[in-house]
Each structure stands twice: as structure tokens, then as C-alpha cells.
């Protein structure tokens, strides 16, 4: 039937075009080839090619007159002849200057800029659905486009649609593959794919570091895989301990993938090296045991003490130990839960200042806060109780470190939607206690376990925990041994 409708020349053009676009690897080249072929195939003065993008029809190519003006034009589906063809997939044409439509006699095109004596617009179909349109305008020599022209144009449109969608699918598949490969390589957990017999097919860099140190195979891999892939369940988890010389504890999860016949084809294994975490857990268990032992010893001494003042001091020490253990639990548990409400930071500071005034006076520690108080309200959304904790712990930390005659000063700079506090401490030896190392609670725990330090002080690291929960920042600078400054910045979000 095709041979009886198409001319030999049209058949040759279509065959040559199909061969060309089958070997192309870029959508832009296919658009260019199809646009020019449509012109040659139908002997049109001009061709336009447009593709559907969402609810729009985007004109992306063409040949002949004024193609630069057509490029990048976007119209709604259903607007004009191309928009209607893209919407319902029905071809439309103009013959002898008169609009021919299979559904309506009304010309939807309005007054076109280019006078049209003849025109054919067909849908580019892929799997039965329009993905765009090809429009040929004005037959060379002034005649009308024939049924053979329309049929040939439809064949070209469908072939072009298949080629464009094939490349789009390929481009999306490549892009998705690259994205997945990037994630696969960036994971710090090991990911390995093996066949049902346990032979590795694919693995990421984390697996290389575990099982191929220095590029040499670690022969524990064979033992490991046989330990993991031994169940019949399609999913599972396990823990494998590799003894000397490897000394690894590996936590694993696996999923068995099946082929289309339902037979196991691959096993995907997620591997996490938990050796360091286990060591960390043991370290903290040891630390908690030390601190609880100290607490128990202090309580026993307090019970035996006959002097009420000595008993009170001992119980205060025990209270400090328990408070720091509570701080440490909150620090280790992850992000702090806070309940924000509208409040004024300076009002919260004033409450804390009045509460601590007598204690500072007894120690004869000067509190210089006139530059801070001179500022107006610093309103924002904060956890009221936690922010009062920040001010309380900062001042009491200074009070506990500074000897008689020491000084604590506070200042504030408010700009760019942030409140920047500076809290300074001046006094002998203050730089040894209020220092950047005080923000690292892991370091303090290490010193306790190693026996290099007798007491645990988590006040400053806990303040950092609260500030981080409010999306702020905390830093400590030590100018000299007798001076230290704490820089605290908080966003003033309303």
C-alpha cells in the first residue's frame, strides 16, 4: 500500500532518513534531520517542528524562511493549528488558502504572520501518544500538498518521534546511572553486589578499603561472604566478626534480587564496619562506671560525715557529677530537642543576672554588662529555658574559675538578623579552663579515662550543643593565660 501512495523519490528519502536517524546520538541532530527531510519530502517552502513540554508546545526546529523567529516560541496546547494537533493527534491542513479540519470549520490560527496558501500539520506519535508536531507550509510552485505528502510526512513524524524518545530515554538512563553511581561511590558504608555463588560482581570504595587494602585481596573476604550469604530468606541481616589479623566487626544487611523467572540472580549487601563504634561504646561504658563509682564513694562519705557543711559540700559534688552525666547523655543522643517561643534574649539574661548577683558579690567578681544592657530588646524565637541555661552556665563557669578580683564582661553587636554576644573573662589561669578544648567533650572523656583529669566539666560543650540546636555558633578565643573570650552568635528569627 505504501508503494502505491508514495512516489519512488519519497520512498528513497524516507529510507535514507531512517538510516541516518537510527545512528544519531543527539536529539538536536534528529530534530535538524527531520525538519530538513520534511521540507524535501513534501517540497515545502518552510517546515516547523515542535515538541510537547508539560502543557506547552515548544517550537524547537525548522527549515526555510524565518526559522530564527519561530525558535523558542512556546504556546499552550490547543492554541492554533499546531497546538490542536498536539492536543488531539488529528492532522489538519490548509488547501487553496482554506482551513481543513476533521473536527471544526473554524480557523483557530487567526491571522498568521506568514500567508498560507497550503499547509499540513501532523502529530509526532510515540506508542500512540503525540509528543510533538511537524508542520509544512506552502507547497513549492503554489500547489496544494497531496495525500501522499501527508502520508509520507506522517511516516517521517512517527519515525522521528521514536528516535527522539529513544534518545531521551537513553539520556535519562545515563543521567540516572551516573547519579546512582555517584551515590554508590560516595557511601561510607560498603556496598557489594555478588552472584548467588558469592562471587563479587561490583563494589564501592569502602569495600576496597576493607577487603583490598593496598590493592591486595584480604582473604577474609571469602569467609565473610560465606557467612553472610547462607540464608534462604530474600532479605536479612547479620554480624560477622573477623578475628586476627583483621580485627573487624561487620554489621550487614542483604537483599536477594531475582530474575524474570523467579530465580536468584544477584545479592546486594550493605556492609558497615562497627569496630570503632564498639570500641567507643566500651570506652563510654568504662567512663560511666568510673563516674558512677565516684558518685557512690562521695555519697558514702557524705553519709559518714558528721559536719553538716562537709556533708553539704560532698552532696553538691555528687550533684555536679550527675548533672554532667546528664549533659553527656544529651550530647551523645544527637540533635537537641528544643521548644521555641517568642522571647527577648536580654530579658532572659536579666533574670539570670539577678539570680547570680549575690554569688558574684561574695566572690568579689565584677560583672561589667552596661554595654550589653544598653541595647534594646533582642527578640526572636528561642527555647526560653535552654537560653537561660546558656547565660547561667557561662556566668557560673566564670564564677567558679575566677578568684577574688576577677572580671566578667559582656557586649553585644546586633546586625544582619543575628545577635552576636561577646562574653569575656579576666583573671589568673582563666585561659587554661575556658579554652577551645573545653568545647570538645570527647577529649574530656578521654582525659578522665586516661587518669589525666579528675573532674569532668561539660558546661561549655553543652552550651555549644544548645547554640547549635538554635542554628547559632559558639567559639572560644584565648588572648593570653589570664584572658578568654566566648563569641556566641544566634539568629533573630521571628
PyMOL commands that set and color helices and strands:
alter all, ss='L'
color gray80, all
select helices_A, chain A and resi 2-5+8-22+27-42+67-70+80-88+147-186+205-211+213-215+220-228+275-304+308-332+345-363+370-373+384-401+430-433+436-439+441-449+459-469
alter helices_A, ss='H'
color red, helices_A
select strands_A, chain A and resi 44-53+56-63+74-76+92-95+98-100+119-126+129-139+190-194+200-203+235-242+248-258+264-273+341-344+366-368+379-382+407-415+418-426+473-480+483-491
alter strands_A, ss='S'
color yellow, strands_A
deselect
rebuild
show_as cartoon
